[in-house]
């Protein structure tokens, strides 16, 4: 491990990586039969290692919870129903004294095959395979499970593996985790049913990271057997339960009415129960609300309700009617997406028209109903029609300054508010560089610019700088209809990202934003809550807390990261703790405490910890490490792999734990 290496963990100290079987390269002997008992013994003995393989090969698009459960289901389904013949191609053991385990080789091949099949998309006219369905068992009702968090290296590796195909991920895992040679990897992929093992191996070889990449495969980030358990959204579960009871009652009433003579119809002149006057009025383009262009100048509020109707197609009644009809009842040809916690039902009355015009090759209509912003986009090509929903209730001037009007490949175009006077682009990874101006037309539609949400590697992070004459707001695209507002400072008084300290902190924070992408994020605040002089004159490090707030109020995400001295301004910090739905580092609880295991240039290990200024003392105790300080930072000598406990004492004498 190089000097200044850190070993982060949400505990906050990482344990030793999981180890695999004694000879992971050994497979079944040629022509040998593998019995059910032999396969079961191998599966039980190497179960954690097999689950790690399945978890790494599965696509990250499944989400952490489903990915964990699918990995366990894949391994448990890999037990054969009866004795079976082993594969004829046998990888040779690395050492003559290593005993071959045909049961392990057979089970591993079945695990890789099923994990690769689970990575395939469902096709309309093809029979789905069992591994492509969500697992019925194991399952925890009302609970979310996910592995312990690693550091920034694991996050980057997981993103790079997500960009590969299933066979390429399997090749990377077999070569890096199982230590198989290229020939053995191709043979294993062929046995698992890969169409082109050579191409998969070549794609896996193109993953950057050097020697550090395969080492990260043993991290706790990918250990699907050492799990954290959290409850799901309790309020949402309660609402869903009530909605299910109400739906059952309504179904019972409707069924009773249908059994009545005449099918439950009323007398002459009654309105059929399937019609709703409010919904019908909302489908009339002539009833759309259109705000005058100067309404925002005299209004007491600045949000989406004072956006005027803009765009060259605001008079196209046919286009507006199609947009309203798709909103009221999207058919199978309409691709619908909604940010978490956003209802996608029809409007309860005539919505407000914000924009109608061409954006690239698409014709776009943007509507607003007081709770949601809805974007309708239609193209003449194969993309068809898309309908996007985003929750925007309680918006203010800072978060209603721009909307995403369109996306094309790796680019994005924004529609700016009428009060925005200047638009510029700032690269967050270059804090000393000046922003460049961004052109926009008379309707507030900007030219296209690269979207950081679509980039696979964090080489730059383009954020939008909006100026309204009195202040400058920084927003960035996180893959949703509403860009996220970026701020810096203490949670109870966040400010803009204009000062040098704020830009320097965000330069090392921006590459961690993919961790909150597509999560319904309203704003992200980053706060350098402590600075620490490192032992042995190794420089000064910064402790930063980043909190992402959502539009729905729940589901906030908090990251504590350690920024060691670095020559590059854009080097991301190491994530040492993370939490979800935690009040830490927020307005309700504006404090945070985190620690990390760190190695100096001379090779000495230390436990470093820091709390916000509310902490009067910090104590480290356990696993052979003991120390403390009457301050909010502490450094204690330790040994590699140490996992001590961490506690802080506030000025009022109360004890608090670390972020987790």
URBELNOR-V656252 format. One record per helix or strand of 2 or more residues. SS is the DSSP state (a for helix, b for strand). FROM is the first residue (numbers start at 1). LEN is the number of residues. Records with the same first field share a line. If there is no record, write none. Layout:
BEGIN
SS->FROM-LEN ; FROM-LEN
END
This chain:
BEGIN
b->6-4 ; 12-2 ; 33-2 ; 84-2 ; 143-5 ; 227-5 ; 334-5 ; 352-8 ; 362-7 ; 372-7 ; 385-7 ; 402-7 ; 411-6 ; 422-6 ; 436-2 ; 445-2 ; 449-2 ; 462-6 ; 472-5 ; 484-5 ; 521-13 ; 540-11 ; 557-7 ; 574-7 ; 593-7 ; 605-7 ; 615-8 ; 625-5 ; 633-6 ; 645-6 ; 655-3
a->36-10 ; 47-11 ; 60-3 ; 64-13 ; 102-17 ; 130-3 ; 152-11 ; 166-11 ; 182-10 ; 197-9 ; 210-7 ; 220-3 ; 234-26 ; 261-4 ; 277-6 ; 285-3 ; 295-4 ; 304-3 ; 317-12 ; 452-3 ; 491-3 ; 500-8 ; 510-7 ; 535-3
END
